Amino acid sequence: MNRIRIAALSCIALLPITPAAPAAVAITDVSIVDVEHGRALAPGTVLIDNGRIVSIDRPASARIPESAQRVDGKGRFLIPGLVDMHVHLFNNVTKRPPNTWAFALFVANGVTGVREMAGMPQSMETVREWRHAFDAGTLIAPRVLAAGVVGYGTSPEEAVRHVDEAADAGADFIKVFSDVTEDAWRAMLDASRRRSLPLLGHVPAGVPLLTAAVAGQRGAEHLMQAFEACSTIERAMLDERRGLAGDALVARRDAQEARVLDAFDRRTCDRVARELAKTGQVQVPTLVLAHVESTRHDSASDPRWKYLRADERARWLHAVATLTPEERAVAARRWSVAKKIAASFHEAGVTLLAGTDAPMPDVYPGYSLHDELERLVDAGLSPAEALRAATLASANFLGNAGETGSVTVGRRADLVLLDANPLRDIRNTRRIEAVVLDGRLLTRDALDALLADAEKAAGGS
């Protein structure tokens, strides 16, 4: 058993939950948020048993078993569990233990599902252990709905080998990064198709956004290459990158960023957006990342700082301390342009999904998904559309809308009970009264206790 797996399992053993089957739960007289149509339905009683929603009835006619846990939903709103479509549970570069400290923060914030974006082949065994422990009821954590393995390659042959290794290890998709050459990326795309795995992640720095979308890269993160595509100088920038690979390619892209941002053109972006929508490629813009980078402050003064593991605190402090004034200025400009690009894409019908890149510096697991929903609204989405981006739209993309993503009879009971209507104000997704995780009721008191344990485990402030 490798070191990463040992560390992960040690954390699992310390989590305060018993494997006993959960009792039935009845949430009475609650307004159900229909995320598909963006409306709050008339109050009903939602009965949950054996991890599933088994009935939704009018309160007067609902039959509730005597043994069921009752939750008063009057004046409250029930939404599907939230999904963060871009998180990092592994630390491949630093070789630190997995970020299991983040599990409590996700759940306490109503994030019941995540997509892991950068595992290695050996990471998949740990993911399977987490999934098994979750299913057994011995782990309080979000479901790992999908886990990708990073695809590298300095040559097409090496890229194909990495795809095959990832597929053999049980990856759900292949994650590509910016430093991959176009030849290696195309080989990776072909190999992914052969192994029936989607290729997702960064659009490589030498590949135009629309080229990647038309060729079949199913998803893109952080608006990579969208900044160039929405500028008037995309071709000139790519010409300057020709012949470069690896770190040199990424360094050239980064050196060009200020010019690219200054050349943003809304008319060009709208044209690109319309073409992008035709391809069906989804975008996970991680607007919260651009926003925190533009407003970065003294991280240790944040009240959520106390939940971070010591090694994570050190990493965040170093990242903030090394920022130059020039980098801060570019970050502010990046946020402004990112918001405009997301607005253009949304208006054209490009599917936007909610993801955060947690735990990047100042991007707190769980909490940051609510930040992302607010940033999506800043970009022009309605509260209903932003909520859909973190629930049903993610389920549709992952191919499990028949299991999750809506408050519907037969769906998994991963739910969040709110004290106010999120369709009126997206900030109301923070007003969490309870979370139902795989049919298990976690009241506000239980969620607060979970956070208290997380603070204790991290060593406090």
matplotlib code that plots the C-alpha trace (Angstrom):
import matplotlib.pyplot as plt

x = [0.0, 1.5, 2.1, -0.7, -3.2, -2.1, -2.5, -6.0, -7.2, -5.9, -8.0, -11.0, -10.7, -10.9, -14.2, -17.1, -19.7, -21.1, -21.8, -25.4, -28.1, -29.6, -33.1, -35.8, -36.0, -39.1, -38.7, -42.1, -43.9, -40.8, -40.6, -38.7, -36.6, -37.1, -33.6, -34.6, -37.3, -35.9, -38.9, -39.9, -42.8, -45.7, -44.7, -44.5, -43.2, -40.1, -39.6, -36.1, -35.2, -32.3, -30.4, -33.1, -36.0, -38.9, -41.9, -42.9, -46.4, -48.7, -48.2, -51.8, -51.6, -48.0, -47.5, -44.5, -43.2, -43.2, -39.5, -38.6, -36.6, -38.8, -37.4, -39.6, -39.3, -41.9, -40.6, -37.5, -36.2, -34.8, -32.2, -30.1, -26.7, -24.1, -21.3, -17.9, -16.7, -13.0, -11.2, -7.9, -7.8, -4.2, -0.9, 1.1, 3.9, 4.6, 3.8, 1.9, -0.9, -4.3, -6.5, -8.9, -9.0, -11.2, -14.0, -15.7, -15.6, -17.3, -20.1, -20.7, -21.2, -23.7, -21.2, -22.2, -20.3, -16.9, -14.9, -11.2, -9.2, -5.6, -4.9, -2.2, -2.7, -1.8, -4.3, -7.2, -6.8, -7.3, -10.4, -11.8, -11.2, -13.0, -15.9, -16.2, -16.0, -18.7, -21.0, -20.5, -21.4, -18.1, -16.9, -18.3, -17.2, -18.6, -19.1, -16.1, -18.4, -15.5, -11.7, -9.3, -5.7, -3.2, -2.0, 1.5, 3.6, 6.6, 5.9, 2.8, 4.0, 4.5, 1.1, -0.6, 1.2, 0.0, -3.6, -3.4, -1.9, -4.7, -7.4, -5.9, -5.9, -9.6, -9.7, -13.0, -11.4, -8.0, -6.8, -4.7, -2.5, -1.3, 2.3, 1.3, 2.3, -0.4, 1.0, 0.9, -2.5, -3.9, -2.4, -3.9, -7.3, -7.2, -6.1, -8.8, -11.4, -10.0, -10.3, -13.7, -12.5, -13.3, -10.4, -10.9, -8.9, -6.7, -6.7, -3.0, -1.2, -0.4, -4.0, -6.8, -9.9, -12.2, -9.8, -9.8, -13.6, -14.2, -11.6, -13.5, -12.1, -15.3, -14.5, -12.2, -11.2, -10.3, -11.2, -7.8, -7.3, -10.7, -8.8, -6.8, -9.9, -11.8, -9.0, -8.0, -4.5, -5.1, -3.2, -0.2, 0.1, -0.1, 2.5, 4.9, 4.4, 5.1, 7.9, 7.8, 6.9, 6.7, 7.7, 8.9, 5.5, 3.7, 6.2, 5.7, 1.9, 2.2, 4.5, 1.8, -1.1, -1.2, -1.3, -4.0, -6.2, -5.8, -6.9, -10.2, -13.0, -16.6, -17.7, -15.0, -15.9, -19.5, -18.7, -16.4, -19.1, -21.6, -19.2, -18.2, -21.9, -22.3, -19.5, -21.2, -17.9, -18.6, -16.7, -15.8, -14.6, -13.6, -14.4, -13.8, -10.1, -9.8, -11.7, -9.7, -6.5, -7.7, -8.6, -6.0, -5.4, -3.9, -5.0, -4.4, -7.0, -9.8, -12.0, -11.9, -8.1, -8.4, -9.7, -6.5, -3.9, -0.5, 1.2, -1.6, -1.3, 2.4, 1.7, -0.9, 1.3, 4.2, 1.9, 0.7, 4.1, 5.7, 3.1, 4.6, 2.7, 2.7, 1.1, -1.5, -2.4, -2.7, -4.9, -7.3, -7.5, -8.0, -11.0, -12.6, -12.1, -13.1, -16.5, -17.1, -16.1, -18.3, -21.2, -20.6, -20.4, -23.6, -25.6, -24.5, -25.7, -22.4, -22.9, -21.1, -20.5, -19.6, -16.0, -13.5, -10.0, -10.0, -7.8, -5.8, -4.6, -7.7, -10.1, -11.6, -13.1, -16.9, -17.1, -15.7, -18.5, -20.9, -18.4, -18.4, -22.2, -22.1, -19.5, -21.6, -24.4, -22.0, -21.4, -25.0, -26.5, -29.7, -29.7, -31.6, -29.1, -26.2, -27.8, -28.4, -24.7, -23.9, -26.6, -28.5, -26.1, -23.2, -25.2, -26.2, -22.5, -21.4, -24.1, -25.8, -28.9, -31.0, -29.3, -28.7, -28.9, -32.6, -35.1, -37.0, -38.5, -35.9, -32.9, -30.1, -30.8, -28.0, -29.8, -29.4, -32.1, -31.9, -33.5, -34.2, -35.0, -31.8, -33.8, -34.4, -30.8, -28.0, -26.3, -29.1, -27.3, -25.1, -28.0, -27.8, -30.1, -29.2, -27.5, -28.7, -25.7, -26.6, -29.8, -28.1, -29.4, -26.8, -28.5, -27.0, -25.7, -24.1, -22.5, -21.2, -19.7, -18.1, -16.4, -15.3, -13.6, -12.0, -10.7, -9.3, -7.7, -6.0, -4.7, -7.0, -5.9]
y = [0.0, 3.3, 6.3, 8.4, 5.6, 5.0, 8.7, 8.8, 5.8, 7.1, 10.2, 8.0, 6.0, 9.2, 10.4, 10.4, 8.4, 4.9, 2.5, 1.8, 2.2, 5.8, 6.2, 7.4, 11.2, 13.3, 17.0, 18.4, 21.3, 22.4, 24.4, 22.4, 24.3, 22.9, 23.5, 22.4, 25.1, 27.6, 27.8, 27.1, 24.5, 24.5, 23.1, 19.3, 16.6, 14.8, 11.3, 9.8, 6.2, 4.0, 6.8, 7.7, 10.1, 7.7, 10.1, 13.8, 14.4, 17.2, 17.8, 16.8, 13.5, 12.4, 9.2, 9.4, 6.3, 6.7, 5.9, 8.7, 11.7, 14.7, 18.0, 21.1, 22.6, 25.3, 28.5, 26.7, 25.6, 22.3, 22.1, 19.3, 18.9, 21.2, 19.9, 21.5, 20.5, 21.4, 20.4, 19.0, 16.2, 15.2, 17.0, 15.5, 18.1, 18.5, 14.8, 15.9, 13.8, 14.1, 17.0, 15.0, 18.0, 19.6, 16.9, 18.5, 21.9, 20.7, 18.9, 21.7, 24.0, 21.7, 20.4, 16.8, 16.0, 16.9, 16.2, 15.5, 17.2, 15.9, 12.5, 10.1, 6.4, 5.4, 7.9, 5.9, 3.3, 5.9, 7.3, 3.8, 3.5, 6.8, 5.7, 2.4, 4.1, 6.6, 3.9, 2.0, 5.0, 5.3, 8.5, 12.0, 13.5, 14.6, 11.9, 11.8, 11.8, 11.7, 11.5, 12.4, 11.3, 13.8, 13.1, 14.2, 13.7, 15.4, 13.2, 11.7, 8.2, 9.2, 10.9, 7.7, 5.7, 8.0, 7.7, 4.0, 4.0, 6.2, 4.1, 0.9, 2.5, 3.3, 7.0, 8.6, 11.1, 12.4, 15.8, 17.8, 20.7, 23.9, 22.7, 19.8, 20.3, 20.2, 16.9, 15.2, 16.7, 15.3, 11.9, 12.1, 12.9, 10.0, 7.6, 8.9, 8.1, 4.6, 4.0, 5.7, 8.4, 12.1, 14.5, 17.6, 20.3, 23.1, 23.9, 23.6, 27.0, 26.3, 25.2, 27.7, 27.3, 26.6, 24.1, 22.2, 22.3, 21.2, 18.4, 16.9, 18.2, 18.0, 20.5, 23.3, 24.9, 28.4, 29.9, 28.7, 30.0, 31.8, 35.0, 34.7, 33.7, 36.7, 39.1, 40.7, 39.2, 35.5, 34.5, 36.7, 35.3, 31.7, 32.5, 33.7, 30.4, 28.2, 25.6, 25.9, 23.1, 22.4, 25.2, 27.4, 27.3, 28.2, 31.0, 32.6, 32.5, 34.0, 36.8, 37.7, 37.8, 41.6, 42.2, 39.6, 41.1, 44.6, 43.3, 41.8, 42.6, 41.8, 41.5, 38.9, 37.1, 36.9, 35.4, 32.8, 32.1, 31.3, 28.9, 27.3, 26.7, 24.7, 22.2, 21.4, 21.9, 22.9, 25.6, 25.5, 29.2, 29.1, 32.8, 32.7, 32.0, 35.1, 37.1, 36.1, 36.7, 40.2, 41.0, 38.9, 40.2, 38.9, 35.3, 34.6, 37.2, 35.3, 33.5, 30.3, 30.2, 28.1, 25.1, 24.8, 22.1, 23.6, 22.6, 24.3, 27.5, 27.6, 27.1, 29.9, 32.3, 31.7, 32.2, 35.6, 36.8, 36.2, 38.2, 41.2, 44.5, 43.8, 40.4, 41.9, 44.4, 41.7, 39.7, 42.6, 42.9, 39.1, 39.2, 42.0, 40.2, 36.8, 38.1, 39.5, 36.3, 34.2, 36.6, 36.3, 32.5, 32.3, 34.5, 32.4, 29.2, 27.7, 25.4, 26.9, 24.6, 25.6, 24.8, 26.5, 25.0, 24.6, 24.6, 27.1, 30.0, 31.9, 29.4, 27.7, 24.2, 24.3, 28.0, 28.9, 27.2, 29.8, 32.4, 30.9, 31.0, 34.7, 35.3, 33.6, 35.9, 38.8, 37.6, 37.8, 34.4, 34.5, 32.9, 30.0, 29.5, 29.7, 27.1, 24.9, 25.1, 23.5, 20.9, 19.6, 20.9, 19.1, 15.9, 16.1, 16.5, 13.6, 11.4, 10.8, 13.0, 9.9, 9.6, 13.1, 16.8, 17.4, 16.9, 14.1, 10.8, 8.0, 10.3, 9.9, 11.8, 14.3, 17.5, 20.9, 22.6, 26.4, 29.1, 31.4, 31.2, 31.0, 32.0, 35.4, 35.9, 33.4, 34.3, 32.4, 29.1, 29.9, 29.8, 26.1, 24.6, 21.0, 18.7, 15.2, 13.2, 9.8, 9.8, 10.7, 13.8, 16.3, 19.1, 22.6, 21.4, 18.4, 20.6, 23.0, 20.1, 18.8, 22.2, 22.3, 18.9, 20.2, 23.2, 21.0, 18.7, 21.7, 23.1, 26.1, 29.6]
z = [0.0, -1.1, 1.2, -0.3, 0.3, 3.8, 4.7, 3.1, 4.9, 8.2, 7.8, 7.0, 10.2, 12.3, 10.8, 13.3, 11.5, 12.0, 9.2, 10.3, 7.7, 7.9, 9.2, 7.0, 6.8, 6.2, 5.3, 5.7, 4.1, 2.2, -1.1, -3.6, -6.1, -9.6, -11.0, -14.5, -14.9, -12.4, -10.1, -6.5, -6.3, -3.9, -0.5, -0.2, 2.0, 0.8, 2.2, 2.0, 2.7, 1.9, 0.4, -2.2, -2.5, -2.3, -2.4, -2.7, -1.6, -0.6, 3.2, 4.0, 2.2, 3.0, 4.8, 7.2, 9.0, 12.8, 12.8, 10.4, 11.4, 10.8, 9.6, 9.6, 6.1, 6.5, 5.0, 3.7, 0.3, -0.8, -3.5, -4.9, -3.4, -5.0, -7.3, -7.6, -11.0, -10.5, -7.3, -6.4, -3.8, -4.6, -4.4, -7.3, -7.4, -3.6, -2.8, 0.3, 1.6, -0.1, 0.8, 3.0, 5.4, 2.7, 3.0, 6.0, 4.4, 1.3, 3.1, 5.6, 2.6, 0.9, -1.7, -2.0, -5.2, -6.7, -9.8, -9.1, -11.9, -11.6, -10.3, -11.3, -12.1, -8.6, -7.2, -8.6, -5.9, -3.2, -5.1, -5.0, -1.3, -0.7, -2.9, -1.1, 2.4, 1.3, 0.0, 3.3, 5.3, 7.1, 5.4, 5.6, 2.3, -1.1, -3.7, -6.1, -9.2, -11.6, -11.3, -14.1, -14.6, -16.0, -19.5, -20.3, -23.3, -25.0, -28.0, -29.5, -28.5, -24.9, -24.8, -26.0, -23.4, -20.6, -21.9, -21.8, -18.3, -17.1, -18.7, -17.2, -13.8, -14.0, -14.8, -15.7, -18.1, -19.3, -18.0, -20.4, -19.4, -21.2, -21.9, -24.2, -27.8, -30.5, -31.9, -28.5, -27.8, -31.0, -30.3, -26.8, -28.2, -30.6, -27.8, -25.5, -28.1, -28.6, -24.8, -24.6, -22.3, -22.7, -22.9, -20.7, -19.0, -20.4, -24.1, -24.8, -25.3, -28.9, -29.9, -30.7, -28.6, -31.5, -33.0, -29.8, -29.5, -33.1, -32.8, -29.8, -26.5, -24.6, -21.8, -21.1, -17.7, -16.6, -20.0, -21.2, -24.8, -24.6, -23.7, -26.9, -29.0, -27.7, -28.6, -31.9, -31.8, -31.3, -34.5, -33.7, -30.2, -31.4, -34.1, -31.4, -29.5, -32.6, -32.0, -28.2, -25.8, -22.1, -19.7, -22.5, -24.2, -21.0, -20.1, -23.5, -23.1, -19.6, -20.9, -23.5, -21.1, -20.6, -24.3, -24.8, -22.1, -23.5, -26.9, -25.8, -28.2, -27.4, -31.1, -31.7, -28.5, -29.5, -32.8, -31.2, -28.6, -31.3, -33.0, -29.7, -28.8, -32.0, -30.9, -27.5, -25.6, -22.0, -20.1, -16.4, -16.1, -12.4, -12.1, -8.4, -9.1, -11.2, -8.7, -5.6, -7.5, -8.3, -4.7, -2.8, 0.7, 4.0, 3.8, 7.5, 8.5, 6.8, 9.4, 7.3, 7.7, 10.8, 8.8, 6.7, 7.3, 8.3, 5.0, 3.1, 5.0, 4.2, 0.5, 0.5, 2.3, -0.1, -3.1, -1.8, -0.7, -4.1, -6.1, -7.8, -8.3, -12.0, -11.4, -9.2, -11.9, -14.6, -12.2, -11.8, -15.6, -16.0, -13.7, -15.6, -19.0, -17.7, -16.6, -20.0, -21.7, -19.5, -20.3, -24.0, -23.8, -21.7, -24.0, -27.0, -25.3, -24.3, -21.2, -18.2, -15.2, -11.7, -10.5, -8.3, -8.5, -4.7, -2.8, -4.8, -2.5, -1.1, -2.7, 0.3, -0.4, -0.1, 0.6, -2.8, -4.7, -3.3, -4.3, -7.8, -8.0, -7.1, -9.8, -12.4, -11.5, -11.8, -15.4, -16.2, -15.3, -13.3, -9.9, -11.4, -14.2, -11.7, -9.5, -12.5, -13.3, -10.0, -10.0, -13.1, -15.7, -14.1, -13.8, -17.5, -18.5, -16.3, -17.6, -14.3, -14.4, -13.8, -10.4, -9.2, -10.0, -9.1, -6.3, -7.9, -6.8, -7.3, -7.3, -4.7, -1.5, -1.7, -0.8, 0.9, 3.0, 2.9, 5.0, 2.1, -1.6, -3.8, -6.9, -5.5, -4.3, -5.1, -1.8, -0.1, -1.0, 2.0, 4.4, 5.0, 7.7, 6.9, 4.4, 3.4, 2.3, 0.8, 2.8, 6.1, 7.8, 8.9, 10.9, 11.4, 14.7, 13.1, 10.4, 13.0, 14.9, 11.7, 11.2, 14.8, 14.3, 11.1, 13.0, 15.8, 13.3, 11.5, 14.8, 14.9, 14.2]

ax = plt.figure().add_subplot(projection="3d")
ax.plot(x, y, z, "-o")
ax.set_aspect("equal")
plt.show()
